[in-house]
Amino acid sequence: MGLGRKVIAQDGSGSDHRVFGQAGVVATDITVEGGAQTHAPTDVPEAVDADSVELAARLVLAVIEDVLSSKPN
């Protein structure tokens, strides 16, 4: 939330992480905005929005830091 992004909790998502959730493994999906349609011929590295990827990376880092700081010693 500190990154100014909305978190949307959903069950039954059809993305690549779905099988982990079905197996009882906590999983998440972080998407990026812009670029080409996913899994289409135009889905090439040059079409990826760099700012959106950076924001996703910052989100992952913030979650990792939060988990590590709340871990009991």
PyMOL Python script that loads the backbone (N, CA, C, O; Angstrom):
from pymol import cmd

cmd.read_pdbstr("""\
ATOM      1  N   MET A   1       0.827  -1.195   0.000  1.00  0.00           N
ATOM      2  CA  MET A   1       0.000   0.000   0.000  1.00  0.00           C
ATOM      3  C   MET A   1       0.872   1.259   0.000  1.00  0.00           C
ATOM      4  O   MET A   1       0.472   2.295  -0.531  1.00  0.00           O
ATOM      5  N   GLY A   2       2.058   1.166   0.595  1.00  0.00           N
ATOM      6  CA  GLY A   2       2.958   2.305   0.631  1.00  0.00           C
ATOM      7  C   GLY A   2       3.474   2.705  -0.737  1.00  0.00           C
ATOM      8  O   GLY A   2       4.027   3.792  -0.899  1.00  0.00           O
ATOM      9  N   LEU A   3       3.298   1.838  -1.722  1.00  0.00           N
ATOM     10  CA  LEU A   3       3.724   2.156  -3.085  1.00  0.00           C
ATOM     11  C   LEU A   3       2.592   2.784  -3.893  1.00  0.00           C
ATOM     12  O   LEU A   3       2.744   3.062  -5.083  1.00  0.00           O
ATOM     13  N   GLY A   4       1.465   3.001  -3.236  1.00  0.00           N
ATOM     14  CA  GLY A   4       0.361   3.647  -3.922  1.00  0.00           C
ATOM     15  C   GLY A   4      -0.374   2.748  -4.904  1.00  0.00           C
ATOM     16  O   GLY A   4      -0.975   3.240  -5.859  1.00  0.00           O
ATOM     17  N   ARG A   5      -0.336   1.460  -4.689  1.00  0.00           N
ATOM     18  CA  ARG A   5      -1.008   0.518  -5.585  1.00  0.00           C
ATOM     19  C   ARG A   5      -2.131  -0.185  -4.847  1.00  0.00           C
ATOM     20  O   ARG A   5      -2.061  -0.386  -3.634  1.00  0.00           O
ATOM     21  N   LYS A   6      -3.143  -0.547  -5.567  1.00  0.00           N
ATOM     22  CA  LYS A   6      -4.278  -1.253  -4.990  1.00  0.00           C
ATOM     23  C   LYS A   6      -3.989  -2.754  -4.988  1.00  0.00           C
ATOM     24  O   LYS A   6      -3.512  -3.303  -5.981  1.00  0.00           O
ATOM     25  N   VAL A   7      -4.282  -3.412  -3.861  1.00  0.00           N
ATOM     26  CA  VAL A   7      -4.142  -4.860  -3.750  1.00  0.00           C
ATOM     27  C   VAL A   7      -5.510  -5.475  -3.954  1.00  0.00           C
ATOM     28  O   VAL A   7      -6.473  -5.110  -3.280  1.00  0.00           O
ATOM     29  N   ILE A   8      -5.593  -6.408  -4.883  1.00  0.00           N
ATOM     30  CA  ILE A   8      -6.862  -7.060  -5.190  1.00  0.00           C
ATOM     31  C   ILE A   8      -6.719  -8.540  -4.854  1.00  0.00           C
ATOM     32  O   ILE A   8      -5.964  -9.264  -5.501  1.00  0.00           O
ATOM     33  N   ALA A   9      -7.449  -8.977  -3.840  1.00  0.00           N
ATOM     34  CA  ALA A   9      -7.414 -10.388  -3.439  1.00  0.00           C
ATOM     35  C   ALA A   9      -8.459 -11.142  -4.238  1.00  0.00           C
ATOM     36  O   ALA A   9      -9.624 -10.747  -4.286  1.00  0.00           O
ATOM     37  N   GLN A  10      -8.033 -12.241  -4.868  1.00  0.00           N
ATOM     38  CA  GLN A  10      -8.957 -13.044  -5.663  1.00  0.00           C
ATOM     39  C   GLN A  10      -8.652 -14.512  -5.470  1.00  0.00           C
ATOM     40  O   GLN A  10      -7.505 -14.898  -5.246  1.00  0.00           O
ATOM     41  N   ASP A  11      -9.669 -15.313  -5.556  1.00  0.00           N
ATOM     42  CA  ASP A  11      -9.511 -16.762  -5.566  1.00  0.00           C
ATOM     43  C   ASP A  11      -9.837 -17.255  -6.971  1.00  0.00           C
ATOM     44  O   ASP A  11     -10.656 -16.661  -7.672  1.00  0.00           O
ATOM     45  N   GLY A  12      -9.202 -18.330  -7.370  1.00  0.00           N
ATOM     46  CA  GLY A  12      -9.548 -18.940  -8.646  1.00  0.00           C
ATOM     47  C   GLY A  12      -8.940 -18.280  -9.858  1.00  0.00           C
ATOM     48  O   GLY A  12      -9.433 -18.467 -10.970  1.00  0.00           O
ATOM     49  N   SER A  13      -7.888 -17.515  -9.675  1.00  0.00           N
ATOM     50  CA  SER A  13      -7.236 -16.883 -10.812  1.00  0.00           C
ATOM     51  C   SER A  13      -6.700 -17.946 -11.766  1.00  0.00           C
ATOM     52  O   SER A  13      -6.315 -19.032 -11.333  1.00  0.00           O
ATOM     53  N   GLY A  14      -6.673 -17.646 -13.031  1.00  0.00           N
ATOM     54  CA  GLY A  14      -6.224 -18.615 -14.019  1.00  0.00           C
ATOM     55  C   GLY A  14      -4.801 -18.390 -14.480  1.00  0.00           C
ATOM     56  O   GLY A  14      -4.440 -18.865 -15.556  1.00  0.00           O
ATOM     57  N   SER A  15      -3.987 -17.701 -13.731  1.00  0.00           N
ATOM     58  CA  SER A  15      -2.621 -17.438 -14.165  1.00  0.00           C
ATOM     59  C   SER A  15      -1.685 -18.571 -13.765  1.00  0.00           C
ATOM     60  O   SER A  15      -2.117 -19.570 -13.190  1.00  0.00           O
ATOM     61  N   ASP A  16      -0.419 -18.411 -14.069  1.00  0.00           N
ATOM     62  CA  ASP A  16       0.583 -19.463 -13.866  1.00  0.00           C
ATOM     63  C   ASP A  16       0.721 -19.903 -12.412  1.00  0.00           C
ATOM     64  O   ASP A  16       1.134 -21.034 -12.156  1.00  0.00           O
ATOM     65  N   HIS A  17       0.391 -19.051 -11.468  1.00  0.00           N
ATOM     66  CA  HIS A  17       0.554 -19.392 -10.056  1.00  0.00           C
ATOM     67  C   HIS A  17      -0.599 -20.230  -9.505  1.00  0.00           C
ATOM     68  O   HIS A  17      -0.535 -20.692  -8.366  1.00  0.00           O
ATOM     69  N   ARG A  18      -1.629 -20.426 -10.280  1.00  0.00           N
ATOM     70  CA  ARG A  18      -2.836 -21.123  -9.830  1.00  0.00           C
ATOM     71  C   ARG A  18      -2.550 -22.517  -9.281  1.00  0.00           C
ATOM     72  O   ARG A  18      -3.110 -22.903  -8.255  1.00  0.00           O
ATOM     73  N   VAL A  19      -1.685 -23.274  -9.953  1.00  0.00           N
ATOM     74  CA  VAL A  19      -1.429 -24.652  -9.511  1.00  0.00           C
ATOM     75  C   VAL A  19      -0.780 -24.694  -8.130  1.00  0.00           C
ATOM     76  O   VAL A  19      -0.984 -25.649  -7.382  1.00  0.00           O
ATOM     77  N   PHE A  20      -0.003 -23.673  -7.786  1.00  0.00           N
ATOM     78  CA  PHE A  20       0.592 -23.630  -6.460  1.00  0.00           C
ATOM     79  C   PHE A  20      -0.499 -23.438  -5.407  1.00  0.00           C
ATOM     80  O   PHE A  20      -0.499 -24.116  -4.380  1.00  0.00           O
ATOM     81  N   GLY A  21      -1.421 -22.521  -5.662  1.00  0.00           N
ATOM     82  CA  GLY A  21      -2.531 -22.301  -4.745  1.00  0.00           C
ATOM     83  C   GLY A  21      -3.384 -23.553  -4.583  1.00  0.00           C
ATOM     84  O   GLY A  21      -3.832 -23.872  -3.482  1.00  0.00           O
ATOM     85  N   GLN A  22      -3.603 -24.257  -5.688  1.00  0.00           N
ATOM     86  CA  GLN A  22      -4.386 -25.488  -5.619  1.00  0.00           C
ATOM     87  C   GLN A  22      -3.678 -26.564  -4.792  1.00  0.00           C
ATOM     88  O   GLN A  22      -4.327 -27.431  -4.207  1.00  0.00           O
ATOM     89  N   ALA A  23      -2.353 -26.504  -4.747  1.00  0.00           N
ATOM     90  CA  ALA A  23      -1.571 -27.475  -3.981  1.00  0.00           C
ATOM     91  C   ALA A  23      -1.393 -27.043  -2.523  1.00  0.00           C
ATOM     92  O   ALA A  23      -0.722 -27.727  -1.750  1.00  0.00           O
ATOM     93  N   GLY A  24      -1.992 -25.912  -2.149  1.00  0.00           N
ATOM     94  CA  GLY A  24      -1.892 -25.453  -0.774  1.00  0.00           C
ATOM     95  C   GLY A  24      -0.693 -24.570  -0.501  1.00  0.00           C
ATOM     96  O   GLY A  24      -0.410 -24.255   0.655  1.00  0.00           O
ATOM     97  N   VAL A  25       0.014 -24.168  -1.538  1.00  0.00           N
ATOM     98  CA  VAL A  25       1.171 -23.288  -1.395  1.00  0.00           C
ATOM     99  C   VAL A  25       0.696 -21.847  -1.579  1.00  0.00           C
ATOM    100  O   VAL A  25       0.006 -21.535  -2.549  1.00  0.00           O
ATOM    101  N   VAL A  26       1.064 -20.981  -0.653  1.00  0.00           N
ATOM    102  CA  VAL A  26       0.687 -19.574  -0.778  1.00  0.00           C
ATOM    103  C   VAL A  26       1.351 -19.016  -2.031  1.00  0.00           C
ATOM    104  O   VAL A  26       2.562 -19.146  -2.208  1.00  0.00           O
ATOM    105  N   ALA A  27       0.566 -18.403  -2.887  1.00  0.00           N
ATOM    106  CA  ALA A  27       1.087 -17.894  -4.157  1.00  0.00           C
ATOM    107  C   ALA A  27       0.437 -16.558  -4.481  1.00  0.00           C
ATOM    108  O   ALA A  27      -0.650 -16.246  -3.993  1.00  0.00           O
ATOM    109  N   THR A  28       1.108 -15.786  -5.299  1.00  0.00           N
ATOM    110  CA  THR A  28       0.559 -14.501  -5.718  1.00  0.00           C
ATOM    111  C   THR A  28       0.915 -14.251  -7.173  1.00  0.00           C
ATOM    112  O   THR A  28       1.779 -14.914  -7.747  1.00  0.00           O
ATOM    113  N   ASP A  29       0.245 -13.301  -7.740  1.00  0.00           N
ATOM    114  CA  ASP A  29       0.477 -12.902  -9.118  1.00  0.00           C
ATOM    115  C   ASP A  29       0.643 -11.389  -9.127  1.00  0.00           C
ATOM    116  O   ASP A  29      -0.243 -10.663  -8.675  1.00  0.00           O
ATOM    117  N   ILE A  30       1.746 -10.921  -9.627  1.00  0.00           N
ATOM    118  CA  ILE A  30       1.975  -9.485  -9.736  1.00  0.00           C
ATOM    119  C   ILE A  30       2.022  -9.165 -11.221  1.00  0.00           C
ATOM    120  O   ILE A  30       2.843  -9.712 -11.957  1.00  0.00           O
ATOM    121  N   THR A  31       1.145  -8.284 -11.654  1.00  0.00           N
ATOM    122  CA  THR A  31       1.082  -7.953 -13.067  1.00  0.00           C
ATOM    123  C   THR A  31       1.685  -6.581 -13.323  1.00  0.00           C
ATOM    124  O   THR A  31       1.795  -5.751 -12.421  1.00  0.00           O
ATOM    125  N   VAL A  32       2.062  -6.368 -14.544  1.00  0.00           N
ATOM    126  CA  VAL A  32       2.589  -5.079 -14.958  1.00  0.00           C
ATOM    127  C   VAL A  32       1.649  -4.486 -15.998  1.00  0.00           C
ATOM    128  O   VAL A  32       0.961  -5.204 -16.723  1.00  0.00           O
ATOM    129  N   GLU A  33       1.638  -3.175 -16.052  1.00  0.00           N
ATOM    130  CA  GLU A  33       0.758  -2.474 -16.976  1.00  0.00           C
ATOM    131  C   GLU A  33       1.483  -2.168 -18.270  1.00  0.00           C
ATOM    132  O   GLU A  33       2.713  -2.137 -18.325  1.00  0.00           O
ATOM    133  N   GLY A  34       0.707  -1.945 -19.294  1.00  0.00           N
ATOM    134  CA  GLY A  34       1.277  -1.546 -20.576  1.00  0.00           C
ATOM    135  C   GLY A  34       1.874  -2.724 -21.320  1.00  0.00           C
ATOM    136  O   GLY A  34       1.804  -3.866 -20.865  1.00  0.00           O
ATOM    137  N   GLY A  35       2.454  -2.436 -22.451  1.00  0.00           N
ATOM    138  CA  GLY A  35       3.068  -3.485 -23.245  1.00  0.00           C
ATOM    139  C   GLY A  35       2.050  -4.219 -24.089  1.00  0.00           C
ATOM    140  O   GLY A  35       0.898  -3.803 -24.208  1.00  0.00           O
ATOM    141  N   ALA A  36       2.487  -5.296 -24.660  1.00  0.00           N
ATOM    142  CA  ALA A  36       1.651  -6.078 -25.560  1.00  0.00           C
ATOM    143  C   ALA A  36       0.770  -7.043 -24.788  1.00  0.00           C
ATOM    144  O   ALA A  36       0.961  -7.264 -23.592  1.00  0.00           O
ATOM    145  N   GLN A  37      -0.193  -7.612 -25.490  1.00  0.00           N
ATOM    146  CA  GLN A  37      -1.045  -8.636 -24.887  1.00  0.00           C
ATOM    147  C   GLN A  37      -0.182  -9.836 -24.524  1.00  0.00           C
ATOM    148  O   GLN A  37       0.652 -10.275 -25.315  1.00  0.00           O
ATOM    149  N   THR A  38      -0.390 -10.363 -23.321  1.00  0.00           N
ATOM    150  CA  THR A  38       0.387 -11.490 -22.832  1.00  0.00           C
ATOM    151  C   THR A  38       0.148 -12.728 -23.688  1.00  0.00           C
ATOM    152  O   THR A  38      -0.972 -12.980 -24.132  1.00  0.00           O
ATOM    153  N   HIS A  39       1.206 -13.494 -23.914  1.00  0.00           N
ATOM    154  CA  HIS A  39       1.161 -14.751 -24.663  1.00  0.00           C
ATOM    155  C   HIS A  39       0.692 -14.563 -26.100  1.00  0.00           C
ATOM    156  O   HIS A  39       0.043 -15.447 -26.661  1.00  0.00           O
ATOM    157  N   ALA A  40       1.012 -13.427 -26.695  1.00  0.00           N
ATOM    158  CA  ALA A  40       0.692 -13.145 -28.090  1.00  0.00           C
ATOM    159  C   ALA A  40       1.994 -12.907 -28.848  1.00  0.00           C
ATOM    160  O   ALA A  40       3.025 -12.671 -28.219  1.00  0.00           O
ATOM    161  N   PRO A  41       1.976 -12.963 -30.165  1.00  0.00           N
ATOM    162  CA  PRO A  41       3.211 -12.728 -30.933  1.00  0.00           C
ATOM    163  C   PRO A  41       3.878 -11.387 -30.645  1.00  0.00           C
ATOM    164  O   PRO A  41       5.088 -11.243 -30.815  1.00  0.00           O
ATOM    165  N   THR A  42       3.094 -10.415 -30.212  1.00  0.00           N
ATOM    166  CA  THR A  42       3.653  -9.094 -29.901  1.00  0.00           C
ATOM    167  C   THR A  42       4.208  -9.005 -28.484  1.00  0.00           C
ATOM    168  O   THR A  42       4.716  -7.957 -28.087  1.00  0.00           O
ATOM    169  N   ASP A  43       4.118 -10.085 -27.720  1.00  0.00           N
ATOM    170  CA  ASP A  43       4.595 -10.140 -26.335  1.00  0.00           C
ATOM    171  C   ASP A  43       6.103 -10.368 -26.347  1.00  0.00           C
ATOM    172  O   ASP A  43       6.577 -11.488 -26.157  1.00  0.00           O
ATOM    173  N   VAL A  44       6.844  -9.292 -26.570  1.00  0.00           N
ATOM    174  CA  VAL A  44       8.305  -9.343 -26.688  1.00  0.00           C
ATOM    175  C   VAL A  44       8.915  -8.407 -25.652  1.00  0.00           C
ATOM    176  O   VAL A  44       8.247  -7.475 -25.203  1.00  0.00           O
ATOM    177  N   PRO A  45      10.159  -8.630 -25.266  1.00  0.00           N
ATOM    178  CA  PRO A  45      10.779  -7.777 -24.228  1.00  0.00           C
ATOM    179  C   PRO A  45      10.696  -6.291 -24.528  1.00  0.00           C
ATOM    180  O   PRO A  45      10.543  -5.486 -23.609  1.00  0.00           O
ATOM    181  N   GLU A  46      10.793  -5.916 -25.780  1.00  0.00           N
ATOM    182  CA  GLU A  46      10.768  -4.495 -26.135  1.00  0.00           C
ATOM    183  C   GLU A  46       9.418  -3.841 -25.841  1.00  0.00           C
ATOM    184  O   GLU A  46       9.333  -2.617 -25.747  1.00  0.00           O
ATOM    185  N   ALA A  47       8.367  -4.645 -25.696  1.00  0.00           N
ATOM    186  CA  ALA A  47       7.028  -4.107 -25.448  1.00  0.00           C
ATOM    187  C   ALA A  47       6.732  -3.913 -23.965  1.00  0.00           C
ATOM    188  O   ALA A  47       5.693  -3.358 -23.610  1.00  0.00           O
ATOM    189  N   VAL A  48       7.631  -4.362 -23.101  1.00  0.00           N
ATOM    190  CA  VAL A  48       7.399  -4.270 -21.659  1.00  0.00           C
ATOM    191  C   VAL A  48       7.624  -2.841 -21.178  1.00  0.00           C
ATOM    192  O   VAL A  48       8.591  -2.187 -21.567  1.00  0.00           O
ATOM    193  N   ASP A  49       6.717  -2.368 -20.329  1.00  0.00           N
ATOM    194  CA  ASP A  49       6.834  -1.034 -19.758  1.00  0.00           C
ATOM    195  C   ASP A  49       7.812  -1.086 -18.585  1.00  0.00           C
ATOM    196  O   ASP A  49       7.499  -1.668 -17.546  1.00  0.00           O
ATOM    197  N   ALA A  50       8.981  -0.489 -18.738  1.00  0.00           N
ATOM    198  CA  ALA A  50      10.041  -0.567 -17.731  1.00  0.00           C
ATOM    199  C   ALA A  50       9.609   0.016 -16.383  1.00  0.00           C
ATOM    200  O   ALA A  50       9.974  -0.523 -15.338  1.00  0.00           O
ATOM    201  N   ASP A  51       8.846   1.097 -16.389  1.00  0.00           N
ATOM    202  CA  ASP A  51       8.398   1.701 -15.124  1.00  0.00           C
ATOM    203  C   ASP A  51       7.489   0.755 -14.354  1.00  0.00           C
ATOM    204  O   ASP A  51       7.548   0.689 -13.126  1.00  0.00           O
ATOM    205  N   SER A  52       6.651   0.025 -15.075  1.00  0.00           N
ATOM    206  CA  SER A  52       5.752  -0.922 -14.427  1.00  0.00           C
ATOM    207  C   SER A  52       6.528  -2.099 -13.840  1.00  0.00           C
ATOM    208  O   SER A  52       6.198  -2.574 -12.753  1.00  0.00           O
ATOM    209  N   VAL A  53       7.547  -2.569 -14.541  1.00  0.00           N
ATOM    210  CA  VAL A  53       8.378  -3.658 -14.021  1.00  0.00           C
ATOM    211  C   VAL A  53       9.130  -3.195 -12.780  1.00  0.00           C
ATOM    212  O   VAL A  53       9.251  -3.945 -11.811  1.00  0.00           O
ATOM    213  N   GLU A  54       9.637  -1.963 -12.803  1.00  0.00           N
ATOM    214  CA  GLU A  54      10.331  -1.434 -11.629  1.00  0.00           C
ATOM    215  C   GLU A  54       9.388  -1.360 -10.434  1.00  0.00           C
ATOM    216  O   GLU A  54       9.782  -1.698  -9.318  1.00  0.00           O
ATOM    217  N   LEU A  55       8.153  -0.924 -10.650  1.00  0.00           N
ATOM    218  CA  LEU A  55       7.182  -0.855  -9.568  1.00  0.00           C
ATOM    219  C   LEU A  55       6.901  -2.250  -9.011  1.00  0.00           C
ATOM    220  O   LEU A  55       6.797  -2.419  -7.797  1.00  0.00           O
ATOM    221  N   ALA A  56       6.778  -3.243  -9.880  1.00  0.00           N
ATOM    222  CA  ALA A  56       6.548  -4.621  -9.427  1.00  0.00           C
ATOM    223  C   ALA A  56       7.731  -5.103  -8.596  1.00  0.00           C
ATOM    224  O   ALA A  56       7.540  -5.766  -7.577  1.00  0.00           O
ATOM    225  N   ALA A  57       8.944  -4.781  -9.015  1.00  0.00           N
ATOM    226  CA  ALA A  57      10.139  -5.181  -8.269  1.00  0.00           C
ATOM    227  C   ALA A  57      10.176  -4.508  -6.902  1.00  0.00           C
ATOM    228  O   ALA A  57      10.546  -5.135  -5.909  1.00  0.00           O
ATOM    229  N   ARG A  58       9.793  -3.229  -6.849  1.00  0.00           N
ATOM    230  CA  ARG A  58       9.749  -2.523  -5.565  1.00  0.00           C
ATOM    231  C   ARG A  58       8.708  -3.151  -4.636  1.00  0.00           C
ATOM    232  O   ARG A  58       8.919  -3.237  -3.426  1.00  0.00           O
ATOM    233  N   LEU A  59       7.597  -3.585  -5.203  1.00  0.00           N
ATOM    234  CA  LEU A  59       6.563  -4.234  -4.410  1.00  0.00           C
ATOM    235  C   LEU A  59       7.084  -5.536  -3.815  1.00  0.00           C
ATOM    236  O   LEU A  59       6.894  -5.800  -2.628  1.00  0.00           O
ATOM    237  N   VAL A  60       7.733  -6.341  -4.629  1.00  0.00           N
ATOM    238  CA  VAL A  60       8.287  -7.614  -4.147  1.00  0.00           C
ATOM    239  C   VAL A  60       9.310  -7.360  -3.052  1.00  0.00           C
ATOM    240  O   VAL A  60       9.298  -8.040  -2.026  1.00  0.00           O
ATOM    241  N   LEU A  61      10.195  -6.391  -3.254  1.00  0.00           N
ATOM    242  CA  LEU A  61      11.201  -6.062  -2.247  1.00  0.00           C
ATOM    243  C   LEU A  61      10.551  -5.601  -0.947  1.00  0.00           C
ATOM    244  O   LEU A  61      10.987  -5.993   0.135  1.00  0.00           O
ATOM    245  N   ALA A  62       9.517  -4.774  -1.044  1.00  0.00           N
ATOM    246  CA  ALA A  62       8.837  -4.288   0.161  1.00  0.00           C
ATOM    247  C   ALA A  62       8.187  -5.440   0.928  1.00  0.00           C
ATOM    248  O   ALA A  62       8.218  -5.460   2.158  1.00  0.00           O
ATOM    249  N   VAL A  63       7.609  -6.383   0.218  1.00  0.00           N
ATOM    250  CA  VAL A  63       7.000  -7.538   0.883  1.00  0.00           C
ATOM    251  C   VAL A  63       8.072  -8.373   1.571  1.00  0.00           C
ATOM    252  O   VAL A  63       7.883  -8.799   2.711  1.00  0.00           O
ATOM    253  N   ILE A  64       9.186  -8.613   0.900  1.00  0.00           N
ATOM    254  CA  ILE A  64      10.281  -9.391   1.495  1.00  0.00           C
ATOM    255  C   ILE A  64      10.803  -8.694   2.755  1.00  0.00           C
ATOM    256  O   ILE A  64      10.997  -9.334   3.789  1.00  0.00           O
ATOM    257  N   GLU A  65      11.027  -7.396   2.662  1.00  0.00           N
ATOM    258  CA  GLU A  65      11.519  -6.652   3.819  1.00  0.00           C
ATOM    259  C   GLU A  65      10.528  -6.699   4.973  1.00  0.00           C
ATOM    260  O   GLU A  65      10.931  -6.806   6.131  1.00  0.00           O
ATOM    261  N   ASP A  66       9.240  -6.622   4.670  1.00  0.00           N
ATOM    262  CA  ASP A  66       8.216  -6.687   5.708  1.00  0.00           C
ATOM    263  C   ASP A  66       8.200  -8.050   6.381  1.00  0.00           C
ATOM    264  O   ASP A  66       8.100  -8.140   7.604  1.00  0.00           O
ATOM    265  N   VAL A  67       8.300  -9.109   5.587  1.00  0.00           N
ATOM    266  CA  VAL A  67       8.300 -10.472   6.138  1.00  0.00           C
ATOM    267  C   VAL A  67       9.537 -10.673   7.014  1.00  0.00           C
ATOM    268  O   VAL A  67       9.439 -11.231   8.107  1.00  0.00           O
ATOM    269  N   LEU A  68      10.691 -10.225   6.542  1.00  0.00           N
ATOM    270  CA  LEU A  68      11.925 -10.421   7.311  1.00  0.00           C
ATOM    271  C   LEU A  68      11.918  -9.611   8.603  1.00  0.00           C
ATOM    272  O   LEU A  68      12.445 -10.065   9.618  1.00  0.00           O
ATOM    273  N   SER A  69      11.333  -8.426   8.577  1.00  0.00           N
ATOM    274  CA  SER A  69      11.341  -7.600   9.776  1.00  0.00           C
ATOM    275  C   SER A  69      10.327  -8.087  10.811  1.00  0.00           C
ATOM    276  O   SER A  69      10.446  -7.757  11.991  1.00  0.00           O
ATOM    277  N   SER A  70       9.347  -8.855  10.394  1.00  0.00           N
ATOM    278  CA  SER A  70       8.352  -9.338  11.346  1.00  0.00           C
ATOM    279  C   SER A  70       8.644 -10.763  11.808  1.00  0.00           C
ATOM    280  O   SER A  70       7.889 -11.326  12.601  1.00  0.00           O
ATOM    281  N   LYS A  71       9.730 -11.344  11.319  1.00  0.00           N
ATOM    282  CA  LYS A  71      10.110 -12.707  11.681  1.00  0.00           C
ATOM    283  C   LYS A  71      10.621 -12.732  13.113  1.00  0.00           C
ATOM    284  O   LYS A  71      11.485 -11.929  13.465  1.00  0.00           O
ATOM    285  N   PRO A  72      10.107 -13.640  13.957  1.00  0.00           N
ATOM    286  CA  PRO A  72      10.624 -13.731  15.337  1.00  0.00           C
ATOM    287  C   PRO A  72      12.077 -14.161  15.347  1.00  0.00           C
ATOM    288  O   PRO A  72      12.505 -14.944  14.499  1.00  0.00           O
ATOM    289  N   ASN A  73      12.835 -13.653  16.303  1.00  0.00           N
ATOM    290  CA  ASN A  73      14.278 -13.999  16.403  1.00  0.00           C
ATOM    291  C   ASN A  73      14.496 -15.352  16.979  1.00  0.00           C
ATOM    292  O   ASN A  73      15.639 -15.784  17.126  1.00  0.00           O
TER     293      ASN A  73
END
""", "prot")
cmd.dss("prot")
cmd.show_as("cartoon", "prot")
cmd.util.cbc("prot")
cmd.orient("prot")
